[in-house]
Amino acid sequence: MTGPDGGRVDGETVRQLARLSGLTLEPDHVPGVIAALDTLLGQAALLFDPPLDPMVEPAPVFRA
């Protein structure tokens, strides 16, 4: 779970992202935002980090 620069998301990164987004962020909320971003980045890594074989074609139909 890493931030845009490859390191863990930290409080300063969260505050910068909030400023760039035009959001006000209470200091008490920073740890929760860090935890949420760590979770989000971990979930995204499950989708995007595994190497995909270019010869594997997507399934035409998915059934549950």
C-alpha positions in Angstrom: 0.0 0.0 0.0 1.9 2.9 -1.3 1.2 6.5 -2.2 1.9 8.2 -5.6 5.6 8.4 -4.9 5.9 4.7 -3.9 6.0 5.3 -0.2 3.2 4.9 2.4 0.5 7.6 2.6 1.3 10.0 5.4 -0.3 12.9 7.0 1.4 15.5 4.9 0.3 13.8 1.7 -3.3 13.7 2.9 -3.2 17.4 3.9 -1.7 18.3 0.5 -4.3 16.3 -1.4 -7.1 17.9 0.7 -5.7 21.4 -0.1 -5.4 20.6 -3.8 -9.0 19.3 -3.8 -10.3 22.5 -2.1 -11.3 20.5 1.0 -11.0 21.4 4.6 -9.7 18.6 6.7 -9.9 18.6 10.5 -6.6 17.4 12.1 -8.6 14.7 14.0 -9.8 13.2 10.7 -6.3 12.7 9.2 -5.6 9.2 10.7 -9.0 8.0 9.4 -8.3 9.4 5.9 -4.8 7.7 5.9 -6.4 4.4 6.8 -9.1 4.8 4.1 -6.5 5.6 1.5 -4.3 2.7 2.5 -7.3 0.4 2.1 -8.2 1.9 -1.2 -4.7 1.6 -2.6 -4.4 -2.0 -1.3 -7.7 -2.9 -3.1 -6.5 -1.2 -6.3 -3.2 -3.0 -6.2 -5.1 -6.3 -6.2 -6.6 -5.3 -9.6 -3.7 -3.6 -11.3 -0.5 -5.1 -9.9 -0.7 -8.7 -11.1 0.9 -9.2 -14.5 -1.5 -10.1 -17.3 -0.6 -12.4 -20.0 -1.3 -10.7 -23.4 -2.4 -14.0 -24.8 -5.3 -14.5 -22.2 -8.6 -13.3 -23.7 -11.5 -12.1 -21.5 -14.4 -14.5 -21.0 -17.3 -13.7 -23.4 -19.9 -14.5 -20.7 -19.8 -14.4 -16.9 -22.3 -16.5 -15.0 -22.8 -16.5 -11.2 
